[in-house]
C-alpha cells in the first residue's frame, strides 16, 4: 500500500512539466481527468497532514486528555511566561 515509487513518478510528472503540457494541449476529457486527479491528490494531502499530526503528537494529545496532563501543560505554559518577563 505504501508505494513510494508511484509517488516519485507523480512528482516527476509534475516537476517535468508533463502534467502542465498535457493539460494545456489535451482534449477536454483529459483536462477534466487531470483536474479530478489533482483534487483527489489535494484531499489526500489534507488527510495525510491530519493523520501525520495525530500519529506524531498522539502522546501529547493523550496527555492533555487527563486532568494531570492538562495541569502539567498549564504549568509549563505558566513557567514559560514567567521566563519571558
Jmol script that loads the backbone (N, CA, C; Angstrom):
load data "model"
ATOM      1  N   UNK A   1       0.808  -1.196   0.000  1.00  0.00           N
ATOM      2  CA  UNK A   1       0.000   0.000   0.000  1.00  0.00           C
ATOM      3  C   UNK A   1       0.856   1.268   0.000  1.00  0.00           C
ATOM      4  N   UNK A   2       2.059   1.177   0.535  1.00  0.00           N
ATOM      5  CA  UNK A   2       2.943   2.342   0.582  1.00  0.00           C
ATOM      6  C   UNK A   2       3.897   2.298  -0.614  1.00  0.00           C
ATOM      7  N   UNK A   3       3.437   2.802  -1.735  1.00  0.00           N
ATOM      8  CA  UNK A   3       4.191   2.737  -2.977  1.00  0.00           C
ATOM      9  C   UNK A   3       4.906   4.063  -3.238  1.00  0.00           C
ATOM     10  N   UNK A   4       6.091   4.188  -2.669  1.00  0.00           N
ATOM     11  CA  UNK A   4       6.878   5.415  -2.797  1.00  0.00           C
ATOM     12  C   UNK A   4       7.289   5.643  -4.256  1.00  0.00           C
ATOM     13  N   UNK A   5       7.556   4.567  -4.990  1.00  0.00           N
ATOM     14  CA  UNK A   5       7.938   4.708  -6.402  1.00  0.00           C
ATOM     15  C   UNK A   5       6.843   5.422  -7.190  1.00  0.00           C
ATOM     16  N   UNK A   6       5.585   5.082  -6.921  1.00  0.00           N
ATOM     17  CA  UNK A   6       4.480   5.732  -7.628  1.00  0.00           C
ATOM     18  C   UNK A   6       4.441   7.226  -7.286  1.00  0.00           C
ATOM     19  N   UNK A   7       4.626   7.551  -6.008  1.00  0.00           N
ATOM     20  CA  UNK A   7       4.622   8.963  -5.609  1.00  0.00           C
ATOM     21  C   UNK A   7       5.754   9.721  -6.295  1.00  0.00           C
ATOM     22  N   UNK A   8       6.899   9.081  -6.432  1.00  0.00           N
ATOM     23  CA  UNK A   8       8.023   9.712  -7.119  1.00  0.00           C
ATOM     24  C   UNK A   8       7.718   9.930  -8.596  1.00  0.00           C
ATOM     25  N   UNK A   9       7.015   8.976  -9.215  1.00  0.00           N
ATOM     26  CA  UNK A   9       6.622   9.141 -10.625  1.00  0.00           C
ATOM     27  C   UNK A   9       5.637  10.302 -10.769  1.00  0.00           C
ATOM     28  N   UNK A  10       4.717  10.424  -9.827  1.00  0.00           N
ATOM     29  CA  UNK A  10       3.765  11.542  -9.855  1.00  0.00           C
ATOM     30  C   UNK A  10       4.521  12.860  -9.684  1.00  0.00           C
ATOM     31  N   UNK A  11       5.457  12.902  -8.748  1.00  0.00           N
ATOM     32  CA  UNK A  11       6.259  14.112  -8.542  1.00  0.00           C
ATOM     33  C   UNK A  11       7.012  14.477  -9.826  1.00  0.00           C
ATOM     34  N   UNK A  12       7.597  13.489 -10.470  1.00  0.00           N
ATOM     35  CA  UNK A  12       8.314  13.736 -11.722  1.00  0.00           C
ATOM     36  C   UNK A  12       7.359  14.242 -12.804  1.00  0.00           C
ATOM     37  N   UNK A  13       6.166  13.697 -12.860  1.00  0.00           N
ATOM     38  CA  UNK A  13       5.136  14.109 -13.823  1.00  0.00           C
ATOM     39  C   UNK A  13       4.827  15.592 -13.651  1.00  0.00           C
ATOM     40  N   UNK A  14       4.791  16.067 -12.417  1.00  0.00           N
ATOM     41  CA  UNK A  14       4.538  17.477 -12.158  1.00  0.00           C
ATOM     42  C   UNK A  14       5.780  18.320 -12.448  1.00  0.00           C
ATOM     43  N   UNK A  15       6.934  17.902 -11.890  1.00  0.00           N
ATOM     44  CA  UNK A  15       8.165  18.678 -11.995  1.00  0.00           C
ATOM     45  C   UNK A  15       8.663  18.810 -13.433  1.00  0.00           C
ATOM     46  N   UNK A  16       8.448  17.788 -14.232  1.00  0.00           N
ATOM     47  CA  UNK A  16       8.933  17.800 -15.611  1.00  0.00           C
ATOM     48  C   UNK A  16       8.123  18.715 -16.515  1.00  0.00           C
ATOM     49  N   UNK A  17       6.942  19.093 -16.057  1.00  0.00           N
ATOM     50  CA  UNK A  17       6.070  19.915 -16.886  1.00  0.00           C
ATOM     51  C   UNK A  17       5.128  19.090 -17.745  1.00  0.00           C
ATOM     52  N   UNK A  18       5.221  17.765 -17.655  1.00  0.00           N
ATOM     53  CA  UNK A  18       4.358  16.905 -18.462  1.00  0.00           C
ATOM     54  C   UNK A  18       2.882  17.115 -18.136  1.00  0.00           C
ATOM     55  N   UNK A  19       2.574  17.253 -16.849  1.00  0.00           N
ATOM     56  CA  UNK A  19       1.178  17.456 -16.458  1.00  0.00           C
ATOM     57  C   UNK A  19       0.651  18.759 -17.050  1.00  0.00           C
ATOM     58  N   UNK A  20       1.430  19.811 -16.895  1.00  0.00           N
ATOM     59  CA  UNK A  20       1.040  21.118 -17.431  1.00  0.00           C
ATOM     60  C   UNK A  20       0.866  21.052 -18.954  1.00  0.00           C
ATOM     61  N   UNK A  21       1.807  20.399 -19.623  1.00  0.00           N
ATOM     62  CA  UNK A  21       1.736  20.266 -21.075  1.00  0.00           C
ATOM     63  C   UNK A  21       0.481  19.500 -21.501  1.00  0.00           C
ATOM     64  N   UNK A  22       0.228  18.378 -20.818  1.00  0.00           N
ATOM     65  CA  UNK A  22      -0.952  17.582 -21.154  1.00  0.00           C
ATOM     66  C   UNK A  22      -2.242  18.369 -20.922  1.00  0.00           C
ATOM     67  N   UNK A  23      -2.257  19.163 -19.851  1.00  0.00           N
ATOM     68  CA  UNK A  23      -3.452  19.957 -19.568  1.00  0.00           C
ATOM     69  C   UNK A  23      -3.647  21.030 -20.640  1.00  0.00           C
ATOM     70  N   UNK A  24      -2.572  21.730 -20.973  1.00  0.00           N
ATOM     71  CA  UNK A  24      -2.675  22.829 -21.938  1.00  0.00           C
ATOM     72  C   UNK A  24      -2.955  22.350 -23.355  1.00  0.00           C
ATOM     73  N   UNK A  25      -2.521  21.146 -23.693  1.00  0.00           N
ATOM     74  CA  UNK A  25      -2.661  20.656 -25.062  1.00  0.00           C
ATOM     75  C   UNK A  25      -3.636  19.497 -25.213  1.00  0.00           C
ATOM     76  N   UNK A  26      -4.238  19.081 -24.117  1.00  0.00           N
ATOM     77  CA  UNK A  26      -5.108  17.915 -24.161  1.00  0.00           C
ATOM     78  C   UNK A  26      -6.542  18.247 -24.521  1.00  0.00           C
ATOM     79  N   UNK A  27      -7.261  17.211 -24.824  1.00  0.00           N
ATOM     80  CA  UNK A  27      -8.695  17.334 -25.082  1.00  0.00           C
ATOM     81  C   UNK A  27      -9.408  17.644 -23.776  1.00  0.00           C
ATOM     82  N   UNK A  28     -10.644  18.079 -23.879  1.00  0.00           N
ATOM     83  CA  UNK A  28     -11.431  18.443 -22.695  1.00  0.00           C
ATOM     84  C   UNK A  28     -11.534  17.293 -21.699  1.00  0.00           C
ATOM     85  N   UNK A  29     -11.714  16.075 -22.188  1.00  0.00           N
ATOM     86  CA  UNK A  29     -11.831  14.907 -21.302  1.00  0.00           C
ATOM     87  C   UNK A  29     -10.539  14.703 -20.503  1.00  0.00           C
ATOM     88  N   UNK A  30      -9.398  14.876 -21.164  1.00  0.00           N
ATOM     89  CA  UNK A  30      -8.110  14.720 -20.479  1.00  0.00           C
ATOM     90  C   UNK A  30      -7.929  15.815 -19.423  1.00  0.00           C
ATOM     91  N   UNK A  31      -8.325  17.035 -19.757  1.00  0.00           N
ATOM     92  CA  UNK A  31      -8.227  18.142 -18.802  1.00  0.00           C
ATOM     93  C   UNK A  31      -9.061  17.860 -17.560  1.00  0.00           C
ATOM     94  N   UNK A  32     -10.263  17.351 -17.757  1.00  0.00           N
ATOM     95  CA  UNK A  32     -11.130  17.038 -16.624  1.00  0.00           C
ATOM     96  C   UNK A  32     -10.529  15.934 -15.764  1.00  0.00           C
ATOM     97  N   UNK A  33      -9.904  14.940 -16.390  1.00  0.00           N
ATOM     98  CA  UNK A  33      -9.233  13.879 -15.634  1.00  0.00           C
ATOM     99  C   UNK A  33      -8.082  14.439 -14.798  1.00  0.00           C
ATOM    100  N   UNK A  34      -7.338  15.366 -15.375  1.00  0.00           N
ATOM    101  CA  UNK A  34      -6.217  15.965 -14.654  1.00  0.00           C
ATOM    102  C   UNK A  34      -6.731  16.763 -13.459  1.00  0.00           C
ATOM    103  N   UNK A  35      -7.768  17.563 -13.667  1.00  0.00           N
ATOM    104  CA  UNK A  35      -8.346  18.347 -12.566  1.00  0.00           C
ATOM    105  C   UNK A  35      -8.865  17.419 -11.476  1.00  0.00           C
ATOM    106  N   UNK A  36      -9.550  16.356 -11.869  1.00  0.00           N
ATOM    107  CA  UNK A  36     -10.080  15.394 -10.891  1.00  0.00           C
ATOM    108  C   UNK A  36      -8.943  14.744 -10.109  1.00  0.00           C
ATOM    109  N   UNK A  37      -7.887  14.363 -10.804  1.00  0.00           N
ATOM    110  CA  UNK A  37      -6.724  13.757 -10.151  1.00  0.00           C
ATOM    111  C   UNK A  37      -6.113  14.718  -9.138  1.00  0.00           C
ATOM    112  N   UNK A  38      -5.935  15.971  -9.546  1.00  0.00           N
ATOM    113  CA  UNK A  38      -5.342  16.965  -8.654  1.00  0.00           C
ATOM    114  C   UNK A  38      -6.221  17.226  -7.436  1.00  0.00           C
ATOM    115  N   UNK A  39      -7.527  17.269  -7.627  1.00  0.00           N
ATOM    116  CA  UNK A  39      -8.442  17.464  -6.494  1.00  0.00           C
ATOM    117  C   UNK A  39      -8.341  16.308  -5.509  1.00  0.00           C
ATOM    118  N   UNK A  40      -8.314  15.072  -6.036  1.00  0.00           N
ATOM    119  CA  UNK A  40      -8.167  13.910  -5.157  1.00  0.00           C
ATOM    120  C   UNK A  40      -6.832  13.949  -4.414  1.00  0.00           C
ATOM    121  N   UNK A  41      -5.790  14.334  -5.127  1.00  0.00           N
ATOM    122  CA  UNK A  41      -4.464  14.392  -4.521  1.00  0.00           C
ATOM    123  C   UNK A  41      -4.423  15.442  -3.402  1.00  0.00           C
ATOM    124  N   UNK A  42      -5.046  16.581  -3.614  1.00  0.00           N
ATOM    125  CA  UNK A  42      -5.089  17.618  -2.575  1.00  0.00           C
ATOM    126  C   UNK A  42      -5.890  17.145  -1.370  1.00  0.00           C
ATOM    127  N   UNK A  43      -7.002  16.444  -1.610  1.00  0.00           N
ATOM    128  CA  UNK A  43      -7.784  15.885  -0.499  1.00  0.00           C
ATOM    129  C   UNK A  43      -6.949  14.890   0.304  1.00  0.00           C
ATOM    130  N   UNK A  44      -6.212  14.042  -0.409  1.00  0.00           N
ATOM    131  CA  UNK A  44      -5.340  13.077   0.267  1.00  0.00           C
ATOM    132  C   UNK A  44      -4.239  13.779   1.052  1.00  0.00           C
ATOM    133  N   UNK A  45      -3.726  14.864   0.499  1.00  0.00           N
ATOM    134  CA  UNK A  45      -2.698  15.626   1.196  1.00  0.00           C
ATOM    135  C   UNK A  45      -3.207  16.175   2.523  1.00  0.00           C
ATOM    136  N   UNK A  46      -4.436  16.686   2.513  1.00  0.00           N
ATOM    137  CA  UNK A  46      -5.030  17.188   3.753  1.00  0.00           C
ATOM    138  C   UNK A  46      -5.231  16.058   4.755  1.00  0.00           C
ATOM    139  N   UNK A  47      -5.692  14.913   4.265  1.00  0.00           N
ATOM    140  CA  UNK A  47      -5.889  13.758   5.153  1.00  0.00           C
ATOM    141  C   UNK A  47      -4.554  13.284   5.712  1.00  0.00           C
ATOM    142  N   UNK A  48      -3.534  13.247   4.867  1.00  0.00           N
ATOM    143  CA  UNK A  48      -2.206  12.801   5.304  1.00  0.00           C
ATOM    144  C   UNK A  48      -1.634  13.750   6.354  1.00  0.00           C
ATOM    145  N   UNK A  49      -1.821  15.045   6.149  1.00  0.00           N
ATOM    146  CA  UNK A  49      -1.339  16.024   7.114  1.00  0.00           C
ATOM    147  C   UNK A  49      -2.010  15.832   8.471  1.00  0.00           C
ATOM    148  N   UNK A  50      -3.318  15.664   8.461  1.00  0.00           N
ATOM    149  CA  UNK A  50      -4.068  15.461   9.708  1.00  0.00           C
ATOM    150  C   UNK A  50      -3.633  14.177  10.407  1.00  0.00           C
ATOM    151  N   UNK A  51      -3.502  13.094   9.633  1.00  0.00           N
ATOM    152  CA  UNK A  51      -3.100  11.817  10.214  1.00  0.00           C
ATOM    153  C   UNK A  51      -1.675  11.880  10.763  1.00  0.00           C
ATOM    154  N   UNK A  52      -0.771  12.485  10.012  1.00  0.00           N
ATOM    155  CA  UNK A  52       0.613  12.591  10.476  1.00  0.00           C
ATOM    156  C   UNK A  52       0.686  13.361  11.784  1.00  0.00           C
ATOM    157  N   UNK A  53      -0.071  14.432  11.880  1.00  0.00           N
ATOM    158  CA  UNK A  53      -0.089  15.216  13.116  1.00  0.00           C
ATOM    159  C   UNK A  53      -0.579  14.368  14.276  1.00  0.00           C
ATOM    160  N   UNK A  54      -1.641  13.626  14.051  1.00  0.00           N
ATOM    161  CA  UNK A  54      -2.182  12.778  15.117  1.00  0.00           C
ATOM    162  C   UNK A  54      -1.195  11.678  15.503  1.00  0.00           C
ATOM    163  N   UNK A  55      -0.544  11.064  14.528  1.00  0.00           N
ATOM    164  CA  UNK A  55       0.396   9.991  14.822  1.00  0.00           C
ATOM    165  C   UNK A  55       1.634  10.511  15.545  1.00  0.00           C
ATOM    166  N   UNK A  56       2.144  11.632  15.100  1.00  0.00           N
ATOM    167  CA  UNK A  56       3.372  12.168  15.674  1.00  0.00           C
ATOM    168  C   UNK A  56       3.135  12.713  17.075  1.00  0.00           C
ATOM    169  N   UNK A  57       2.014  13.367  17.267  1.00  0.00           N
ATOM    170  CA  UNK A  57       1.758  14.038  18.536  1.00  0.00           C
ATOM    171  C   UNK A  57       0.728  13.329  19.394  1.00  0.00           C
ATOM    172  N   UNK A  58       0.480  12.045  19.124  1.00  0.00           N
ATOM    173  CA  UNK A  58      -0.567  11.335  19.856  1.00  0.00           C
ATOM    174  C   UNK A  58      -0.308  11.307  21.356  1.00  0.00           C
ATOM    175  N   UNK A  59       0.932  11.175  21.773  1.00  0.00           N
ATOM    176  CA  UNK A  59       1.234  11.163  23.202  1.00  0.00           C
ATOM    177  C   UNK A  59       0.927  12.514  23.832  1.00  0.00           C
ATOM    178  N   UNK A  60       1.211  13.586  23.097  1.00  0.00           N
ATOM    179  CA  UNK A  60       0.917  14.929  23.622  1.00  0.00           C
ATOM    180  C   UNK A  60      -0.587  15.112  23.741  1.00  0.00           C
ATOM    181  N   UNK A  61      -1.337  14.657  22.729  1.00  0.00           N
ATOM    182  CA  UNK A  61      -2.796  14.757  22.788  1.00  0.00           C
ATOM    183  C   UNK A  61      -3.340  13.916  23.937  1.00  0.00           C
ATOM    184  N   UNK A  62      -2.814  12.726  24.073  1.00  0.00           N
ATOM    185  CA  UNK A  62      -3.305  11.833  25.120  1.00  0.00           C
ATOM    186  C   UNK A  62      -3.054  12.425  26.500  1.00  0.00           C
ATOM    187  N   UNK A  63      -1.901  13.051  26.678  1.00  0.00           N
ATOM    188  CA  UNK A  63      -1.604  13.614  27.998  1.00  0.00           C
ATOM    189  C   UNK A  63      -2.524  14.779  28.327  1.00  0.00           C
ATOM    190  N   UNK A  64      -3.000  15.481  27.323  1.00  0.00           N
ATOM    191  CA  UNK A  64      -3.893  16.611  27.572  1.00  0.00           C
ATOM    192  C   UNK A  64      -5.315  16.176  27.897  1.00  0.00           C
ATOM    193  N   UNK A  65      -5.634  14.924  27.655  1.00  0.00           N
ATOM    194  CA  UNK A  65      -6.991  14.451  27.928  1.00  0.00           C
ATOM    195  C   UNK A  65      -7.172  14.023  29.375  1.00  0.00           C
ATOM    196  N   UNK A  66      -6.075  13.923  30.116  1.00  0.00           N
ATOM    197  CA  UNK A  66      -6.183  13.593  31.545  1.00  0.00           C
ATOM    198  C   UNK A  66      -6.052  14.871  32.350  1.00  0.00           C
ATOM    199  N   UNK A  67      -6.587  14.852  33.547  1.00  0.00           N
ATOM    200  CA  UNK A  67      -6.525  16.029  34.416  1.00  0.00           C
ATOM    201  C   UNK A  67      -5.082  16.385  34.751  1.00  0.00           C
ATOM    202  N   UNK A  68      -4.262  15.353  35.039  1.00  0.00           N
ATOM    203  CA  UNK A  68      -2.861  15.606  35.372  1.00  0.00           C
ATOM    204  C   UNK A  68      -2.108  16.159  34.167  1.00  0.00           C
ATOM    205  N   UNK A  69      -2.408  15.609  32.999  1.00  0.00           N
ATOM    206  CA  UNK A  69      -1.734  16.079  31.785  1.00  0.00           C
ATOM    207  C   UNK A  69      -2.070  17.525  31.486  1.00  0.00           C
ATOM    208  N   UNK A  70      -3.335  17.890  31.645  1.00  0.00           N
ATOM    209  CA  UNK A  70      -3.750  19.270  31.404  1.00  0.00           C
ATOM    210  C   UNK A  70      -3.098  20.207  32.413  1.00  0.00           C
ATOM    211  N   UNK A  71      -3.046  19.787  33.672  1.00  0.00           N
ATOM    212  CA  UNK A  71      -2.412  20.608  34.705  1.00  0.00           C
ATOM    213  C   UNK A  71      -0.929  20.783  34.409  1.00  0.00           C
ATOM    214  N   UNK A  72      -0.289  19.738  33.953  1.00  0.00           N
ATOM    215  CA  UNK A  72       1.131  19.796  33.625  1.00  0.00           C
ATOM    216  C   UNK A  72       1.374  20.758  32.457  1.00  0.00           C
ATOM    217  N   UNK A  73       0.512  20.703  31.463  1.00  0.00           N
ATOM    218  CA  UNK A  73       0.641  21.594  30.309  1.00  0.00           C
ATOM    219  C   UNK A  73       0.443  23.046  30.725  1.00  0.00           C
ATOM    220  N   UNK A  74      -0.547  23.287  31.572  1.00  0.00           N
ATOM    221  CA  UNK A  74      -0.799  24.646  32.050  1.00  0.00           C
ATOM    222  C   UNK A  74       0.391  25.160  32.864  1.00  0.00           C
ATOM    223  N   UNK A  75       0.980  24.306  33.681  1.00  0.00           N
ATOM    224  CA  UNK A  75       2.138  24.696  34.478  1.00  0.00           C
ATOM    225  C   UNK A  75       3.324  25.035  33.574  1.00  0.00           C
ATOM    226  N   UNK A  76       3.512  24.266  32.521  1.00  0.00           N
ATOM    227  CA  UNK A  76       4.613  24.522  31.588  1.00  0.00           C
ATOM    228  C   UNK A  76       4.422  25.860  30.883  1.00  0.00           C
ATOM    229  N   UNK A  77       3.192  26.165  30.502  1.00  0.00           N
ATOM    230  CA  UNK A  77       2.909  27.446  29.851  1.00  0.00           C
ATOM    231  C   UNK A  77       3.163  28.591  30.822  1.00  0.00           C
ATOM    232  N   UNK A  78       2.706  28.443  32.063  1.00  0.00           N
ATOM    233  CA  UNK A  78       2.907  29.479  33.075  1.00  0.00           C
ATOM    234  C   UNK A  78       4.399  29.691  33.341  1.00  0.00           C
ATOM    235  N   UNK A  79       5.148  28.593  33.402  1.00  0.00           N
ATOM    236  CA  UNK A  79       6.591  28.684  33.623  1.00  0.00           C
ATOM    237  C   UNK A  79       7.271  29.406  32.474  1.00  0.00           C
ATOM    238  N   UNK A  80       6.864  29.094  31.255  1.00  0.00           N
ATOM    239  CA  UNK A  80       7.435  29.726  30.068  1.00  0.00           C
ATOM    240  C   UNK A  80       7.133  31.226  30.070  1.00  0.00           C
ATOM    241  N   UNK A  81       5.934  31.606  30.456  1.00  0.00           N
ATOM    242  CA  UNK A  81       5.570  33.027  30.533  1.00  0.00           C
ATOM    243  C   UNK A  81       6.409  33.731  31.589  1.00  0.00           C
ATOM    244  N   UNK A  82       6.664  33.057  32.706  1.00  0.00           N
ATOM    245  CA  UNK A  82       7.472  33.621  33.770  1.00  0.00           C
ATOM    246  C   UNK A  82       8.906  33.884  33.325  1.00  0.00           C
ATOM    247  N   UNK A  83       9.437  33.038  32.476  1.00  0.00           N
ATOM    248  CA  UNK A  83      10.808  33.203  31.972  1.00  0.00           C
ATOM    249  C   UNK A  83      10.916  34.405  31.040  1.00  0.00           C
ATOM    250  N   UNK A  84       9.860  34.689  30.294  1.00  0.00           N
ATOM    251  CA  UNK A  84       9.886  35.781  29.313  1.00  0.00           C
ATOM    252  C   UNK A  84       9.767  37.148  29.968  1.00  0.00           C
ATOM    253  N   UNK A  85       9.259  37.200  31.199  1.00  0.00           N
ATOM    254  CA  UNK A  85       9.050  38.504  31.849  1.00  0.00           C
ATOM    255  C   UNK A  85      10.260  38.980  32.543  1.00  0.00           C
TER     256      UNK A  85
END
end "model"
wireframe off; spacefill off
backbone 0.3
color backbone group
